[in-house]
Amino acid sequence: MKETTPEGEDVIKIGKLNLVDLAGSENISRSGAKDGRAREAGNINQSLLTLGRVITALVEHSGHIPYRDSKLTRLLRDSLGGKTKTCIIATIAPSVQCVEETISTLDYAHRAKNIRNRPELNQRISKTTMIKELTTEIERLKLDLVATREKNGIFVSTERYEANELERTQLREQVLKHKAEMEALATEHMDEMNAMATAHETELMLTKRQAAELERQLE
């Protein structure tokens, strides 16, 4: 939408509206889907699984959010933890035959509602700024295209490569952090098991002594 400032400068107000109809996960063995239909159902399930991982990462405040794992999550990046208002409508069936799907859908919606977005007013930018941003994006894409044409394979520009490397580094750090936490939990669990075993042995020895004392008294 175009507007004119009091100074006479033309500005453009930019807004975004995403309407997404998420297909429900399909039990292939129950539906009897075959060939192309089965592949389509598998792709749908994979896309929903990726979206579920993104939602879980956002709710648990994970350092790495896997937006790039699917086209769907890349498109919905602003709607999931971004700067937009998001509404999710979960449709369920009252039939007993659909109880598993109903529970799964409700769990999905319950996790999604815990995501916290930071809505902002539609951005107002001047034509000059908009043209500059588009020019920068075109130049970046040209660099990627040149890098791909000059090599025997798929290559990206240095800027894109550095951004991907930064994301990989953050992911590695997150993995190492989780690994350290798992090792700490394993050590704690082992200590608890050892303590329980020691306590059990002590109790067993005490019981044996009491049994021996009782036998002497009966004699």
N, C-alpha and C positions, 0 to 999 in steps of 0.2 A: 504494500500500500504506500503510495507516494504522498508526502506532505511537504509543506514549505515553511521554513523557519521564519521568524520575524525579520531576520537579516536577509531574507530572500534566497537562502540556500535550499536546494532540493534535497530531501532526505527520504530514505526508504525504510519502512517498518517491516521487519522480517519475522514471520511466525511459522510454526511447523505443526502439522496435525498428522499423527500416525494412527490409522485404524487397522488393527491386526486381528484376523480371525484365526486363532490357534486351533489346529485340528487336535482332537483327543488322541491319546496314545492308543494303539491298537494291538490287541492280542492276536498275533498272526495264526497261532495254532487253533484258536477258537473261531476266528472269522473265516478260516479256510482260504485266505488270500494266496494267490500263486503268481509266479513270474513277475510281470511288471507291477501288478498290484502289491505283491509282497515287497518288492524293492521300494516302492513308494511309501509303504507303511514303515519300512525300516528307516528310510530317510526322515520321515516325520518323527519317529521315536527318537532318533539321534538328535534332531534339532531340539526337541523338547527336553532331552537329557542335558544338552549344553545350556539351554535356558535355565534349567533347574540348578546347574552348577553355578551359574552367574548369580542367581537369586541367593543361593546358600552363601556364596562368598561375600555378597553385599551385607546380608543379615549378620554374618559372623565377623564382619569388618576385616576380611582377609586383605593382605597387602597386594595380592595379584588378583585381578578380576579378569576372567578369560573371555572378554568381549570378542576377541578375534577368532574364536574357535568355530563360529558359524556366521553365515550372512544375517540370520535373524537377529542375533545378539549385537552384531555391528550396527544394524539399522535401529535397534531399540536402545542404543547406548545412552542417549539423552533421557529416555523414559525410565531407565533403571538406574537410580542413584544420580541422575543428572539434574538439569535445570528446568524440567518441564513438570506439569501436572499429569499424573497417570491414574487411570481408573481401570480396574480389572473386573470383569463379569464372569463368574464361574457358573456354568450350567450343569446341573446334575439331574439324575433320574431317580424317582422314588421306587423303582423296581428292585426286587431282591436280587435279580440276576445281575444287576449293575452295581452291587454294593462295593466291590473292589475299586471300580473306576470312580465311584462317588467319593469314597474315602481318600483316594489318591488326589482327586481334584480339590477337595476341601483342604487337604494338607498343603497342596501347591499354593492355593490362594492365601492360606494362613501365613505361610512363609513370605509370600510376595507383599502382603500388607505391612510387614515389618520393615520394608525398605524405606529409607528416609530420603526424599528428594529435596532439592533446594530451588523451588520455582522462581523464575525471574520474569520481569515484564519483557514483552517482545522488543528485540533490539532495534534501535533506530540508528542507522548509519548513513553517512553521506554517499553520494554516487562515487566520489573520488575514492573513498575508503573501500567501497565494495569492489570497484574496478581493480584496486591495488591487491586486494585479497584474492580475487579471481586470477589475476595475472601471476601472482606468486604460486597459486595452485597449479596453473598451466605449466609454469616453468619447472616445478617439481616433477610433474608427470612427464615432461619432455626429457628430463634427466634420467628418469627410470626407463623411458623408451630407448634412449641412446645407449644406456648401459646394457640393456637387453640385446639390442641389435649388434653391438660390437663384440659380444662374447658368444661362445657356443653353449648356451644354456639359459637359465633364468637368472638374471642379475638385477640388482636395484642400485639406486644412487647411494652415495656415501651418507647423505643425510638420513635416508630411510634405514640404511643398514645400522647406523649408530643408534637410532631410535629402537630398532628391534633388539640390538645387543643390550641396551639398557633394560628393556623389558625382560629379556632372558636372565640378566644378572639379578634383577629383583626376584624373579621366579626361583632361581637357584638359592638365593638367600632365604626365601620362604621355605623351600624344601629342607635346607639345612636346619632351619629353626624348628620345623616340625619333627625332623629326625632327632634332634637333641631333646625335644620334649618327650618323644616316644622312648628314648633311651632312659631319660630320667624317670619316667613312669614305670618302665620295666625294672629299673633298679629298686624303686620304691616298692613295687609289687613283690620282688624277690625278698627284700628285707622283711616285709610283712609276712610272707610265707615262712621265712626262717624263724621269725618271732613266734608265729603260730605253732610251728613244729616243736620249738623249744618248750613252749608252754604246754603242749600236748604231752611231751615226754616227761616233763616235771609232774604233771597231773597223773600220768600213768604210774610213775614211780611211787607217788604218794598213795595211790590206790592199792598198789601191790603191798606196800608196807602196812596199810590198814588191814588188808586181807590176811597178811601173815600174823599180825597182832591178834586179829579175831580168831584165827585158828588156834593160836597158843592158849587163848582164854577158854576156848571150847574143850581143849584137852585137859 
